[in-house]
Amino acid sequence: MRIAQRRAAGPLFVAPFLLVFALLFVGPLAYAAYLSLFRDRLVGGTSFVGLANYVTAVQDPQLIRGIVRVATFFVIQVPVMLVLAVLFALALDSGLLRLSKVVRLGIFVPYAVPSVVAALMWGYLYGPDYGPFAQAARAVDLPTPRFLTDGWMLGSLANIVTWEFVGYNMIILYAALRAIPQGLYEAAAVDGAGAWRIAWSIKLPALRPALLLTLVFSVIGSFQLFNEPRLLRDIAPNVIDSGYTANLYAYSLAFTSQQVNYAAAVSFLLGLVIVIVSYAVLLTANRGRSA
């Protein structure tokens, strides 16, 4: 009797999570998939069109430009962010930094700042009229930096995201470094290895799983880029349009153009792109490890 009760306790404990998961994730996802199969027409109302919305999305030049732009963003921003995160993690793990806890907290704090607040703050700093950078440039008779122009916008967005997430990735990498057995360091020191040799031969190879994890997270985050361009669009409307990123394009379709069905198809297509890129990253990393 007690054994049967114990067996029944497990599903009962899991049931609340499964219920919330179904209501807040599976349900909306299924409903969005259902909506993507229909289209609103001026004559005839809503009609079933099957995969026609997906065919249109694949050929949509604005969506394609948005995906290419966030892919470019990923290629430019993620390596810089991860290199900085690795350097900070190695510096903290070395034990040579004074006030290492304060430094660690200072690097991590930007991640605790909501992305909306971070975008508004950097938007003010980038401002060509009253921003501190512009005022400092004018004070020394230098040209005003145009951070919000077409040529600089992607880099400006990359700077905001890097500022936000370096600390988050640093914490993951630092935790991986702290998990390395101290015996490896002691054996390396007995063999005459210095700090640089230990970092190169022991620490960096041990970081590969954590780096792969942060890389996959970065793929997801980069292709879902939304808050930063959405808020900077208000101060640079001539540079950031409704299709600047794929996620912003889906949002504009749903809430501005009222094309909910097509927006659902675009969202699912973007999700498919994220899955494919993430799988490609994992496959490349696994092949590199086995080679």
Secondary structure by P-SEA (a helix, b strand, c coil): caaaaaaaaaaaaaaaaaaaaaaccaaaaaaaaaaaabbbbcccccccccaaaaaaaaacaaaaaaaaaaaaaaaccaaaaaaaaaaaaaaaacccccaaaaaaaaaaccccccaaaaaaaaaaaacccccaaaaaaaaaccccccccccccaaaaaaaaaaaacaaaaaaaaaaaaaaccaaaaaaaaaacccaaaaaaccccccaaaaaaaaaaaaaaaaaaccaaaaaacccccccccccccaaaaaaaaaccccaaaaaaaaaaaaaaaaaaaaaaaaaaaaaaaac
